[in-house]
Amino acid sequence: MHRSVFPTAVPVGEPDPTSASDVVVPVLSILASVVVAYLVAILLGALVRRAARRSPVAADLARHSRRPTRAVLVVVALWIALRLSTEPSDWRAAAEHVLLIALILSVAWLVGSLAFVLEDAAFARYRVDVADNRHARRVRTQVQLLRRITVAVIVVCAAGAVLLTFKDARAFGASLLASAGLLSIVAGLAAQSSLANVFAGTQIAFTDAIRVDDVVVVDGEWGRIEEITLTYVVVHVWDDRRLIMPSTYFTSTPFENWTRRDANLLGTVELDLDWELPVERMRAELARLLEATDLWDRRVGILQVTDAVGGAVRVRALASAVDAPTLFDLRCYVREGLVAWLQAEAPEGLPRTRWEAGRPADDARDGRSGPDVAGPATATQPGPPGRAAHAQPPVRLPATRELPRPGARAPDDTEVLTSTGQNARLFTGSIDALKRSEHFQGPGQDVIDEREHHAEEKDGRAADDGDGRPTA
């Protein structure tokens, strides 16, 4: 039977059934693949949600990975349907190239969502809404930075994989590897500042210098660490401003970290007052103010005269609080209370300026007497305005025993501590004060002697090397 080699003629105006099937079949296959992929995604979502009832991680996984999972399934289904329903051709090769790029991007999206799931799991385990959250804040800072690094690496790898799907890009990559040495030097010089910030951000996260929610003083501004990225740090200032500081600032510039190891703080209130100030009465007023407020944590409450030069005495009230915001309110409360007490109960302590009309030497030469002519044993002090001058009895201060040198106290020594004057001493007078003083006593006499011994040995070796012979 003879078969004609010529194509069968199709009447003009009638559709070609072969070309129609070549279009309808792929379209139907693609639609069916999309429906199947959507149904599979719904089934996987239902299974994950069922597991999420018992596991918070599964619930977080369902929330973060729902869309990227659907994208991956749809791209894979389209690719399979395209290969099964069409013959090899130029347009199919172009469509497969587009699907390959879409698959790379959707897989990168899915892997990036898993990084967010791991971050949320770490945040759920290490909570910061507890009293002692230093370890939790350190872990959260490191996990947050690792997540940022992971996402950045995934984006770079995905972009590189997309570029490698083009032949021209692959050829360019081969030539780039051949000249990698020179290009790396040029790129390093061009991105020196950016790379320094990246390395500084990594160093901050893993050296534990600052953590998220740490209270810091940066460039004279008091605030908390709100966010730590690879290149910059966001500081939330107390008045709701944001300071954007480069990461290199925290590795090259000194700054204050008020919550490095503990949130407890000591705050001072300093007042310059007159020499006639009744210090003991003011100390009692400070104790009354502190006992009457819930801002004080009852660790330290001390009033001391820290300076007495010129025409005023400087009084410092020292109080403690559980954290920086509470300390700010406590300092304002103490300052307002002491000022009100001075105005109402001790006006003689208010600051004033004195001046004299003549010199004491001229008064003595003229035979006139005054407060400055009297001897030191009969010194009188002028009273407050409106009061007659009267002699003030000398104030007897409690005797203070000589404290032992650092390291000189024996382990079995016993010291009797009394409650007299506890609110007048910062480093002596109470057990807490003595513990506080131990932190500032230095390394101890044994360590100092060892350092001196090593210094003498070093000087002796230097002298031997300089003379060429042992010294006598």
KOLBAKE-791334 format. One line per 10 residues: for each residue z, y, x of C-alpha. Coordinates in steps of 0.001 Angstrom, whole numbers, plus 500000, padded with zeros to 6 digits. Last residue first. Layout:
Z,Y,X; ... $
//
This chain:
591120,542103,576875; 587561,542223,575583; 585161,539331,575999; 581939,540112,577850; 578529,541522,577012; 580091,544849,576221; 578254,545452,572911; 578235,541856,571681; 581938,541468,572452; 582736,544756,570671 $
580791,543653,567583; 582644,540315,567596; 585977,542150,567755; 584998,544529,564957; 584066,541556,562772; 587353,539817,563550; 589263,542998,562711; 587380,543351,559400; 588082,539700,558523; 591795,540228,559150 $
591804,543448,557118; 590133,541629,554222; 592703,538849,554418; 595533,541389,554383; 594023,543052,551282; 593680,539690,549527; 597305,538812,550255; 598487,542292,549181; 597002,542027,545716; 593523,542521,544230 $
594244,545999,542899; 597109,547196,540721; 594816,548351,537911; 594653,545208,535759; 598353,544546,536371; 599196,547911,534776; 598111,546690,531354; 600396,543697,531592; 603224,546049,532532; 602440,548255,529535 $
602375,545269,527183; 605766,544140,528463; 607273,547579,528015; 608537,550529,530064; 605686,550939,532504; 601891,551452,532472; 601362,553880,529585; 604759,555493,529290; 606143,558031,526777; 605944,555884,523630 $
608231,553328,525247; 610808,556045,525971; 613879,553974,525208; 612964,550479,523961; 614660,548730,526861; 613121,546287,529289; 615317,543944,531321; 613399,542579,534307; 613616,538995,535507; 612168,537746,538782 $
611234,534027,538773; 607652,534500,539967; 608776,536902,542732; 607615,540474,542534; 606097,541782,545760; 602485,541170,544703; 601834,544779,543888; 604776,546832,545195; 607900,546821,543081; 608619,549792,540797 $
611299,552251,541794; 613661,552787,538898; 613182,555731,536609; 616167,557768,535512; 615898,559248,532079; 615081,562966,532080; 617918,565431,531686; 616743,568639,530050; 618551,571697,531356; 620203,573799,528679 $
618038,576694,527493; 619517,580150,527867; 618893,582402,524945; 616479,585155,524063; 616844,586332,520491; 614286,585106,517990; 611458,586986,516244; 608780,585626,518584; 609869,582407,520285; 612616,582476,522837 $
612372,583854,526315; 613542,581464,529002; 616571,582017,531161; 617055,580977,534749; 620654,580905,535907; 620346,578384,538764; 616943,579770,539848; 618311,583184,540536; 617569,586133,538265; 614984,588653,539377 $
612063,587181,537336; 613937,587429,534056; 614594,591058,534643; 616777,593375,536627; 616082,596895,537740; 617403,598217,541026; 614195,600070,541901; 613458,597711,544795; 614037,594686,542543; 611587,596014,539951 $
608958,596776,542616; 609204,593242,543992; 608858,591756,540483; 605469,593476,540023; 604987,595701,536998; 603604,595569,533450; 603729,591754,533156; 601317,589479,531238; 601676,586419,529046; 598960,584442,527174 $
599844,582165,524277; 599365,578516,523294; 601466,577305,520350; 604630,575554,521488; 606964,578229,520124; 605434,577571,516714; 607221,574201,516609; 607755,573036,513033; 604994,574460,510820; 602157,575472,513157 $
602918,572793,515716; 603155,570103,513024; 599774,571114,511555; 598161,570906,515003; 599759,567507,515622; 598505,566127,512309; 594963,567425,512758; 594693,565937,516244; 596192,562621,515145; 593779,562296,512204 $
590751,563289,514304; 591708,560716,516936; 592222,558040,514278; 588839,558758,512649; 587082,558289,515996; 589147,555203,516795; 588142,553555,513519; 584486,554065,514370; 584996,552700,517931; 586873,549507,517114 $
590369,548044,516609; 592246,551233,517376; 594515,552564,520111; 596362,555852,520619; 596960,558219,523543; 598250,561745,522974; 597708,563994,525981; 599623,567214,526471; 598346,569829,528890; 600815,572534,529803 $
599719,576139,529768; 599778,579399,531743; 598724,578109,535127; 599211,574431,535859; 601166,571810,533949; 599062,568652,533636; 599322,565167,532116; 602244,565736,529754; 602484,562420,527921; 602346,561115,524351 $
601894,557381,523782; 600821,555077,520954; 599359,551797,522171; 599022,548432,520403; 599924,549272,516816; 596368,548881,515428; 596301,552495,514222; 593884,553347,511412; 596364,552137,508785; 598274,555412,508950 $
601944,556396,508530; 603220,554651,511647; 600812,556640,513783; 601891,559976,512346; 605586,559187,512777; 605104,558128,516399; 603175,561332,517069; 605973,563365,515472; 608536,561682,517735; 606462,562620,520759 $
606273,566203,519502; 610038,566301,519199; 610383,564971,522736; 607884,567490,524111; 609481,570603,522676; 606757,573090,523776; 608195,576119,525595; 605536,575907,528324; 602792,576708,525806; 600071,574294,524766 $
596738,572837,525973; 596032,569871,523685; 594421,566534,524554; 593747,563709,522075; 592902,560426,523748; 591419,557156,522509; 592035,553579,523585; 589627,550861,522481; 589564,547362,521013; 585997,546026,520626 $
586345,543471,523413; 584172,542064,526188; 581204,544416,526460; 582111,546296,523284; 582347,549863,524614; 579266,549610,526822; 578896,552825,528816; 575731,553596,530778; 574643,553644,534423; 570866,553905,534961 $
568541,551347,536616; 568680,548206,534470; 569435,549905,531144; 566758,552556,531669; 564176,549896,532624; 564144,548710,529020; 562665,551990,527888; 564889,553942,525453; 563963,554724,521860; 566892,556720,520500 $
567263,556572,516738; 569079,559195,514665; 571467,558095,511940; 574269,560530,512948; 576122,557796,514898; 573049,557004,517005; 571125,553765,516408; 569836,552779,519857; 566434,551031,519957; 565622,549254,523228 $
562167,549156,524817; 559612,546896,526532; 560351,543284,525595; 562311,544239,522503; 566008,544851,521848; 567000,546255,518463; 569944,548111,516924; 572168,548675,519943; 574946,550944,518692; 575581,554662,519017 $
577211,557400,521074; 574855,559846,522794; 575521,561319,526261; 572438,559694,527774; 573539,556336,526395; 577070,555659,525163; 577188,552118,523826; 578486,550074,520888; 576974,546579,521018; 575241,545564,517771 $
572489,543602,519596; 573659,542719,523063; 573943,544605,526327; 574455,543506,529925; 574253,539828,528952; 572154,538892,532006; 569734,536932,529813; 568669,539580,527316; 568734,542517,529709; 566714,540644,532347 $
564003,539798,529819; 563776,543432,528778; 563672,544524,532440; 560826,542099,533144; 558839,543544,530253; 559707,547121,531214; 558545,546542,534785; 555343,544969,533475; 554621,548077,531432; 555287,550431,534357 $
553156,548446,536803; 550281,547955,534387; 547565,549664,536451; 548927,548457,539792; 549256,544896,538534; 545799,544974,536953; 544212,546104,540228; 546068,543480,542242; 545280,540759,539703; 541638,541795,539683 $
541357,541404,543448; 542851,537917,543466; 541220,536724,540247; 537659,537239,541557; 536496,533638,541121; 538659,533248,538013; 536838,536185,536434; 533470,534671,537244; 534466,531533,535362; 535875,533575,532483 $
532643,535568,532186; 530693,532354,531868; 533082,531142,529166; 532789,534492,527368; 528995,534249,527365; 529177,530767,525873; 531451,531829,523005; 534246,529470,521904; 536226,530617,524945; 536880,533978,523284 $
538670,532318,520385; 540825,530240,522747; 541767,533348,524725; 542792,535205,521567; 544847,532223,520432; 546539,531952,523838; 547393,535666,523842; 548741,535525,520283; 550796,532406,521024; 552240,533985,524192 $
553267,537121,522279; 554821,535029,519504; 556822,533035,522037; 557986,536157,523899; 559147,537747,520646; 560956,534565,519647; 562606,534376,523058; 563800,537991,522633; 565356,537211,519267; 566959,534047,520598 $
568491,535939,523527; 569899,538692,521319; 571186,536201,518768; 572914,534182,521491; 574660,537264,522899; 575661,538469,519438; 577131,535058,518606; 579100,534935,521847; 580603,538388,521195; 581334,537718,517535 $
585136,537657,517511; 586180,538961,514075; 583407,537383,512048; 580305,538836,510366; 578182,538134,513444; 577079,534622,512521; 575767,532124,515042; 574536,529161,512997; 572503,531143,510479; 570998,533296,513235 $
569977,530160,515163; 568274,528732,512069; 566566,532084,511425; 565145,532070,514964; 563941,528476,514621; 562127,529361,511396; 560595,532459,512998; 559209,530288,515818; 557801,527907,513197; 555905,530851,511701 $
554240,531413,515071; 553044,527807,515116; 551470,528245,511676; 549780,531528,512569; 548396,529993,515770; 547049,527108,513668; 545440,529614,511279; 543819,531556,514142; 542395,528471,515825; 541142,527076,512492 $
539448,530368,511599; 537668,530406,514964; 536518,526812,514424; 535388,527657,510876; 533223,530490,512199; 531661,528159,514764; 531127,525539,512061; 529248,528121,509978; 527005,529025,512938; 526260,525363,513613 $
525546,524859,509907; 523081,527777,509947; 521214,526266,512882; 520831,522863,511311; 522458,519459,511190; 522285,518028,507663; 524723,519028,504958; 527217,517386,502596; 529493,515436,504903; 529725,518037,507688 $
530350,520935,505324; 532962,519018,503346; 534905,518156,506505; 534811,521771,507727; 535853,523119,504371; 538763,520684,504155; 539992,521657,507648; 539807,525378,506817; 541621,524889,503502; 544379,522786,505084 $
544998,525308,507878; 545152,528247,505448; 547495,526393,503107; 549839,525668,506011; 549699,529323,507107; 550702,530436,503580; 553651,528100,503029; 555028,528244,506584; 557727,530913,506286; 559303,530086,502902 $
558952,526330,503148; 560449,526339,506662; 563358,528496,505466; 564084,525973,502730; 563784,523117,505212; 566244,524862,507543; 568685,525378,504656; 568841,521592,504203; 570021,519696,501130; 568049,521461,498409 $
565383,522218,500994; 564309,518562,500988; 563010,518990,497457; 561386,522260,498470; 559636,520481,501354; 558289,517772,499060; 557091,520342,496518; 555396,522374,499252; 553629,519282,500579; 552302,518525,497093 $
551178,522123,496553; 549387,522096,499921; 547673,518825,499019; 546545,520343,495705; 545162,523423,497477; 543310,521270,499999; 541806,519193,497195; 540685,522300,495308; 539143,523823,498438; 537376,520548,499234 $
535964,520368,495697; 534594,523885,495976; 533011,523086,499344; 531493,519868,498048; 530101,521640,494978; 528505,524296,497184; 527159,521702,499590; 525607,519671,496729; 524105,522642,494902; 522189,524099,497844 $
520378,521038,499232; 520003,519770,495665; 518007,522856,494757; 515815,522469,497846; 514909,518887,496851; 514373,519679,493166; 511821,522398,493994; 511733,524797,491081; 508531,525069,488896; 506457,528294,488960 $
503535,526820,490940; 503254,523107,490585; 504658,521132,493457; 502219,519378,495728; 503441,516236,497388; 503504,516579,501099; 500597,515007,503041; 501131,511754,504897; 500057,509740,501892; 501459,506274,501645 $
498936,503318,501530; 500000,500000,500000 $
//
